[in-house]
Amino acid sequence: RIPLRDFPEVARLQQEHPDQPFNAALFVRGLEIIGADRLLVGVSPAAILEIDAAAGRLLGLFRYSDDVGDAVHGLAHVADAASGDGRLAAAANPR
């Protein structure tokens, strides 16, 4: 179990986009396991989190939408030929 709200960027995401009557912020909908330790996690509002589970670190956050009703459901990992490791290219959203 990974406490997503312990990551300051994720806590801020939930704070900026609180639950709505029928939609929950940080509702986890997608999961892709990359190797032994890295995870891609889809949440609402539509965002992808890249997590190093072994180190307990958030490596990246990319948000597609501010609407709590939108969530990332399906994820697929495709290795980046340039870096060779498939790491999420997007940095944390500065908003």
SVG drawing of the C-alpha trace seen along z (x, -y; Angstrom):
<svg xmlns="http://www.w3.org/2000/svg" viewBox="-23 -27 42 34">
<polyline fill="none" stroke="black" stroke-width="0.4" points="0.0,0.0 1.3,-3.4 -0.1,-6.4 -0.5,-8.8 -1.5,-11.8 2.0,-11.7 3.5,-13.1 3.2,-16.9 2.3,-17.2 -0.5,-14.7 -1.8,-16.3 -1.8,-19.7 -3.7,-18.1 -6.4,-16.9 -6.5,-20.2 -6.9,-22.2 -9.6,-19.8 -11.7,-18.5 -14.2,-15.7 -17.5,-16.4 -20.9,-14.8 -20.4,-11.9 -16.7,-12.1 -13.7,-11.6 -10.4,-13.3 -7.5,-10.8 -9.8,-8.0 -7.3,-5.4 -8.4,-3.9 -5.3,-2.8 -2.1,-0.9 0.9,0.2 3.8,2.0 7.2,1.2 9.9,3.6 10.1,4.5 9.8,1.1 8.2,-1.5 4.5,-2.1 2.4,-4.3 -0.9,-5.1 -3.9,-6.8 -6.0,-9.0 -8.7,-11.7 -8.6,-14.5 -7.1,-12.9 -3.4,-12.5 -0.6,-9.9 1.7,-9.4 5.1,-7.7 6.2,-6.1 9.3,-4.4 7.6,-1.9 10.9,-0.6 12.1,-4.1 8.7,-5.5 9.2,-8.5 7.1,-10.3 9.1,-10.5 6.7,-12.4 3.1,-13.7 1.4,-14.7 -2.1,-16.1 -4.4,-16.0 -7.5,-17.6 -8.7,-19.6 -12.1,-18.0 -12.5,-15.5 -14.9,-13.6 -12.1,-12.7 -9.8,-9.8 -7.0,-7.8 -8.3,-4.3 -5.9,-2.4 -2.2,-2.7 0.5,-1.0 4.2,-1.4 6.3,-1.9 10.0,-2.3 11.5,-5.5 14.2,-4.7 16.1,-7.9 16.5,-7.3 16.2,-3.5 14.3,-3.3 10.8,-4.4 10.7,-7.0 7.7,-9.3 8.9,-12.3 6.6,-14.9 7.6,-16.9 5.3,-17.9 2.6,-20.2 3.6,-23.7 0.0,-24.8"/>
</svg>
